[in-house]
Amino acid sequence: MTVDVLIRAVNNPTSAQDLVKNVAQLAATKDEQAIPTLVEVLKFNNPGAAVAAVNGLINIGEAVVPYLLENVDGYNYGARAWMLRIFAGIGDPRALDLLIEAANKDFAFSVRRSAAKGLGNIQWHKVPDSEREVQQQKVCDCLFLALEDGEWVVRYGAIAGLEGLSQAIPEARKIVIKNKLTEFLTTEPEAAIRARIQKAILSLP
């Protein structure tokens, strides 16, 4: 089926299950023409379809980002939460400020976790040299704050984010992160988090 036919199928499903199937088929095309329709699906009350749309949009990649930034829905929280997951999955630095705010301030811990983890996935080569150090420091500060989150899954995401960030920063900054994680290891009550910290520390010099 052509992309146009698949778009019409998404817009005219016969059931909730049919919508999920149609969205998955459209997402599988990885066609930029599908972006507006897949983004619209995020506003539907159908988590299965939304997950398929999110995965499809992440697979399309950076071409999705400008459209998403123009269509972030501040009034539809569910759609906004899905969009943040897409930004986290793509790692485009144009969404950096949104991810930083979400990691520390979103009321849903699942969104905070996704944003924190996604901050370790930023494509830093797309950030101008003159801005990179400042932006990386902002991300580091954000993730250090996320380590203090009351929800353990957010702390877990923050550790993954710091581990990812450490692959893109100078050695001196890596030492700062390693020292912070070593300190955090002594106070973290959750065994799973402590194990994740140890894994992250081993990946650092």
Secondary structure as GFF3:
##gff-version 3
##sequence-region A 1 205
A	DSSP	alpha_helix	3	11	.	.	.	ID=ss1
A	DSSP	alpha_helix	16	28	.	.	.	ID=ss2
A	DSSP	three_ten_helix	32	34	.	.	.	ID=ss3
A	DSSP	alpha_helix	35	41	.	.	.	ID=ss4
A	DSSP	alpha_helix	47	60	.	.	.	ID=ss5
A	DSSP	alpha_helix	64	70	.	.	.	ID=ss6
A	DSSP	alpha_helix	77	90	.	.	.	ID=ss7
A	DSSP	three_ten_helix	93	95	.	.	.	ID=ss8
A	DSSP	alpha_helix	96	105	.	.	.	ID=ss9
A	DSSP	alpha_helix	109	118	.	.	.	ID=ss10
A	DSSP	three_ten_helix	119	121	.	.	.	ID=ss11
A	DSSP	three_ten_helix	124	126	.	.	.	ID=ss12
A	DSSP	alpha_helix	129	146	.	.	.	ID=ss13
A	DSSP	alpha_helix	152	166	.	.	.	ID=ss14
A	DSSP	alpha_helix	171	185	.	.	.	ID=ss15
A	DSSP	alpha_helix	191	202	.	.	.	ID=ss16
###
